[in-house]
Every structure is written in C-alpha cells, then in structure tokens.
Amino acid sequence: MNIKEISAQLTAIKQSMQQVVVGKEKALDLMLIALLCRGHVLLEDVPGIGKTTMVSTLARSLGLSFNRIQFTPDVMPSDVTGFSLYNPASGKFEHHPGAVMSQLLLADEINRTSPKTQSSLLEVMQENQVTVDGTTYPVPQPFMVLATQNPVEHVGTYPLPEAQLDRFMMRISLGYPTIEEEMQIYTRFMDDSPLNHLQPVIGEEGVLALQASVSEIYCSEAIKQLVAQIAAETRRHPDLALGVSPRGSLMLILASRGAAMLKGREYVLPDDVLALVEPVLVHRLMLRPEGRLRQVSPAYVLNEILAAIEIPAAR
C-alpha cells in the first residue's frame, strides 16, 4: 500500500468520525496516530465532554469489536481479564472471557477502581495477552485500550501508578467546545445520535495493514538523537523526580512516524516530534516537592527543555 492509498484511508476514517464528533480535530489526529502505532490512550477531562462518544465513534468507523467496562471500587480483576469456573457437568474448569477480549476496550473512569484492578491491565497493555489461572490467552488484534479519567474529582478515586501511566502512549485532554461547536452539538444530537447510523469505512484487515505500514516510515539518526536528548534532559532536570523512561522515548519515535504517515509523508520531520512531546511525555514526568511548591508543571518543564536544546534542520 503506497502513501497515497494510506492517506486516503486515514482521511476516510477521520471524515467518518467527524460525522459524530464536533471539532476536536487535534484529539482525533492523536487517537489515529496512537491506533497506527499500536498504542493506548488516556483521555483526561471533565465529565460530559464527549470522551465515551469519541471512543465509540472510533470503534464504529473501524468496524472493530468494542467493549466498555465502567470502573467502580467493586470491579474485580476477573471482570477485566476473565476467570475459570468449574462445570460439574463436564467435570472441567471452563474459561469465561473478561472485558479485555475485544479489539477496542474503553476503560471508563479508570481511576475509580482499586490499584489491584488497575494492575490487571498491565499485562494486556504491554504484551497483548492475559493470564488466567496459569493459562495465557491472546487478545484479538488489532487491540487498543482507551481509558478515561476525571482530573477534577478526587473523592473515591485512586491515582494511576507510574507503571500504569507509562503504558499509555498518549494522554489527551479534549477541552470545552467553542460556542459555535456547542451549537452544532445541539443540532446534531437533539433528536437522534448520528452514531446510530455510522457505517464502518475500514475493517480489521485494513487496520492491521495500516499498522504494518508505519514501519516503512523513515526516521533519521538526527531525529533519534533529538528524542534521546529530550529524554536525557528530563532525567537530570532539577524539578523532576522521575524523567522519561526508554519506553516513553521509544513511544515518541513511534508516534512521530505515525504522525508523518497521517500527514501523507514517508519520513519524520523534527516538527512531528515537537508536536507530540507533550501528549506523549508529560504524563510520564513526576515533579519534585519543591517544584510543586513553586507551581511548576511538567508541561512547563518540557517547554523549558525544548527551548534549551538544538533542533535539527528538516531534511
């Protein structure tokens, strides 16, 4: 599949989603980039912004199987991964699949469940498999976790641990719509949801082919050096207790290749990297107490680092 065919398919997916989603073009692009790179996404914003609608629209446009699990304090790890139950008739234990056995999994309000249940997603997000009672089950491909959390409400929530956050390729904040966009939402959803009439524009095999094509996007040594330098600077910045892991810097390179492909290019530019630094890296950084006292944010630290390093020329 050449880059023109790829670009046409990605445009069709985006146009399909825009039949339901009003505005949020940047968020749509970031979700598609994560999908192309086999990454997972954390959607963080206040309730009612359209996080769940956006994920449902992506699943419908791609023609992929979709499960949603509403996380609450009483959700158990077995609800996520599945469990084995003894069948007296057959005299055997039978496996009952959990919510992860779908191609797109919406983990709604992931920070409302206990750390034990949150950790049940670690294996599947890293290795595309779950282990139940010593038996390993692969999840269907393509596979993607899209989790939501409310950053404002802290009562009854459990902050995601660093190991969990590090497995998300991106953290995306949707933001409130403009007045014009909100009026469009009223018109579009007042009588019936356009999601009910959305038809798939690409299937499972098409998505897998797009994901395989990302490996053909060229990434120069200068781009790799830029990413490595950004990561190194986060590890020695005085305001940060935790910098970017090698997994995080690798995800930045992968996401940059996906961004280049989304833009119809066969090579990565420095601008692709710079545009993705915040959504890919900011949630991986942990501030020192003195940094928090000075009200320094991880995003501010990243911008400070980018201002101090030399950006290679586009080639």
N, C-alpha and C positions, 0 to 999 in steps of 0.2 A: 504494500500500500504506500503510494507516494504522499508527499507532504500536502499536495492539493486535495487529495481524497480525504486525508486525515482532517484537514482544516474544514472541509465541507461537512463531515460528520459531526465534528465538535460544534460547528455553528448551528447545525440542525438540533442538537441536544439542547444547546443554550436557548434557542428560539422556542423550543417546546416548553422549557421550564419558565420562560418569560410569559407564556400564556396564563400562568398561575401566579408566579412571583412578580410583584410590582417593585421596580427599582432593584436595589441590592446587586448591581452588576459586578462589583468587585467581589462580593461574597460568593456569587455564582462562579466566577472565574476561579477563585481559590478552591472551592469544592471540586470543580472539574480537574484542577491540577492535582489535588490530593488523590482523586479517583484514578487518574492516569498513572500516578506513581505508587499505587497500591498503599496509600497512606490512610490514616484515620484522622478524624476531625473532631475538635471540641468546640461546640457553638456556645458562646457565653454571652448572655444578655438577659434583660428583664423579661418577665412573662408577657405573652401577647404580641411579641414582635414578629412571629412567623417562623420560628425555628423548626417546629414539627412539620409545618406545611412545606417548608423548603426541602426537608429530607424526604417526605412522602412524594413530592413532585419529582425529585431526582430518581427515586426508585421506579415510579410510573414511566418516566421518559426513557429509562434504560431497559425497561421490561425485565427487571430483576426481582427475585423473591425478596420479601420485606417483612421483618418482624419488629415490633415495638415492645419494649419492656419498660414499664413505669416503675422506677426505683423508689422504694419506700423503706423505712427502717426494718420492716419484717420480711423483705425479699431475701431469700436464701441463695447461696452459691449454686445449689442444684437447680434453681429456677432458671439460671443463666446457662449452665453447662450441660444440664441433664442429669439423670440418675438411673440407677438399676433397681428394678423391682422384681421380687420373686413371684413367679407364676405357678401356683400349686398344680394347675392342670398339666403343664409341660414339665414341671419339676426343674425349671431353669430360671436364672435371672435374665430379665429382658431389659434392654436399654430403652429409655424414654428420652428422646432428644430435648434439649433445652432451647431457649430463645435464640442462641447463637447459630443454630443450624438454619441460617438464611444467608442470602448474599449481601443484603444491607440490613444492619442492625441499628435501630435507634434506641440508644440508652438514655431515656428521658429522665432529666434531673438526677444525674449520676451521683451528685454529691449528697443526695438524701439517703443513700443506703450506707450500710456499715463498711468499714475498711475491709473486712473479710469478704464481703460480697463484691466490692470493687476489685479486689485482687483476683477474683475468678476470671476477670477479663484479660489478665496479664499474658497468659499463655497463648490465648487465641489471637490477641493483637500482635504478638511477636512471631508466632510460628504457624498461624492458620490451622490450629488443631486444639482439641480439648481432650483432657484425660479424665475419665470417669471410672473409678474403682479399678485402676491399673490398666484400663484399655484406652487406647488413643483413637480418636475419631477426627478425620479431617473435615473442615467446614467447606461448604460449596464455594466454588470460585466463579467470578471474582468475589472477594469478600471485603467489606468495609464497615467499620464501626463509626457511627456519628453520634456523639454524646452531647447532651445539653446540660447546662447548669446555670443557676441564677446567682449572679455575683453579689447581689444586694442583700438578700435574705439569708441570715446566718443561723437562725433558730432551727434546730433539728437537722443541721447539715454537718457533713464530715468532709473537711478539705481533702482534695485528692493528693496522695503522696507523690513525691518526686518521681518514683519509679513508674507510676501510672501516667503522670503528665508527660514523661519523656517518650512514651509510646505513641502519643498523638503527634502526627506530622505538623498540624497547624492548630492554632486557637484563633477562632474568628468571632468578631463582635459585629452584629448586624446594625445596631443603631436604630434610632427612630426614623420613620419616613418623613419626607417633606410634606408640606400641606397639600401640594398637587398630587403626590404619590398616595397620601392617605385618602384623598377624594377618589382616586382611581380604585383603591381597595374597596371603598363603599360601593361603587358602581359594579365592580367585578364580583363581589361576594354577597351582595344584598339579597338576592333571590336564590342563587344556587352556586355551589362551588365549582369553578372550572376544572378542578382536579378530577371531578367525577367523569369528565368527558375527555380526559387526556389520553392519547394513544402513544404506545412506545414507538420511538424512532430508530432504535437500535436494540439488538438483543445481546444475550450472554456472549456469543462468539465474537460479536463486533466489539464489545468492551474489552475482551481478552486480547483481541488483535491490536486495539489502540494501546493497551498497556505494554504489549510486547514492542511496539514501535518506539517507545520512549528510549530504549537502549540504543537506538540509532541516532539520537541527537548528540552532536559533538560538543564536548566540554573540554576547553583548552587547559593547559597547565597553569596559565595565568589566572583562570577562574578558580581552579582548585587551590592555588596559592592564596587568593583573596579570601576564600571561605576559611581556610586553615588559619589565616592571620586573624580574622574576626573571632574565631573560636578561641585562639590563644589569648587574645586581649581580654576576653570575658573571664578567663581563668585567673588572670592576675590583676584585674581591676580592684581597687581598694574598697569599693562599695559593694562588691559581690562576694557572698559566701560560697556560692555554687555557680560555676560557669557552664558553658555549653559542653555536653558530652560528645565523644566521637559519633555516637548515633545521631545526635542533633545536627552536627555539621554535615554528615552524610545526607541526612534528610534535606538539608538546604540545597545541596548539589542536585539531588534527585528532583526536588520541586522546581529548581531553576530549569532543568531540562524539560519538565512538563510545561512550564510557562512558555518556553521557547516554542514548543510544539503547538500550544494553544494559539500562539501568535503567528503560526504558519512559517516558522523558521526551523532550519536543520542544525542550528548551532546556538550556544548560550552566549548572551552578552552580559557584561557587568550590571547593566540596568535590571536584568532578570533577577540577579542575586539581591541587589539592593532593595527591590520592591518586595521581596519575600523575607527579608531579615526579620522584621517584626512579627508577622504571623507565625513563622517557623521557630523562632528562637526565644521570644520574650517570655513564654510560659515555662521555659526551662531554667530561668535565672532565679536565684534566691538572694535577696538583699541581706547585708549585714544589719544588725540592730541600729548602728549609728547612721546607716544610710536611710533606714525607715524614719529615724528621728528627724532627719533633715528633709523628709518627704521627697526623697529621690525615688523615681520609678524605674523599673527595668527597661522600659522603652526609652527613657531619658538617657540611661547608661549606654544603650545600644547606639543611639544617635551621637552621643559623645565619642564613642569608639569609631564610628564611621567617619566622623569629621576629622579624626586624627590620623587615619591611615590613608595610604596612597591607593587610589582606584585605578586599575589598569585601563588603558585605552581600548575602545571597542575594536575588534578585529574580525 
